[in-house]
Amino acid sequence: MGADRPEATAPDRRDKTSPWPVVVVLGIVLSEVGILFNLYPVSVTGLLLFTGSVAGIVTEAGYAVRPWRLLVGLGAAFVVVGLLIVGSQVDGGLASYLDAAARDDGIVQRGYTVAAAGAIAALVGIVGSRTVDRVVFR
C-alpha cells in the first residue's frame, strides 16, 4: 500500500538563528542597570539597543517591511513615558521642567533618560527612513 504513493517529504527547511534575542537581552540589562544606578549613558545605550532590536525583530519576522516607522513609534512612546515620569515629580510649566533637569532628583533624571533615548530613537527612525531607504533599497 505504501509503495504506491510517493512519500510526502517535508520541504528542505533550514532554521536560521537570529542575533536579535542577544541584543534584546543586552539592551534590557544595560537599560535596567543604567536606570537603577542613574548612569545616564548606560541607560540611554541600553534603551536604544532594546528599541532598535525590537524594530529589527519585527522586520525580520516579516511584520514590517522596514524598521523605521516602528522605531519612530517606539521612540515617541518612550518620550511620552519619560515625560510622564518627569511630570509626576514636577508641578508647573516649562520653567519647572527645565529647573528639574538641573536638580539632582533621581526620578526626574531617570524620566529624562527615558525621554532622551526615545527622542534619539525617533530621530534615527526619521533620518533612516529618509536616507537609508533611498540609498540601500533602490
TASUL-V676107 format. One record per helix or strand of 2 or more residues. SS is the DSSP state (~ for helix, > for strand). FROM is the first residue (numbers start at 1). LEN is the number of residues. If there is no record, write none. Layout:
ss=SS from=FROM len=LEN
ss=SS from=FROM len=LEN
This chain:
ss=~ from=20 len=17
ss=~ from=40 len=21
ss=~ from=68 len=20
ss=~ from=94 len=9
ss=~ from=106 len=31
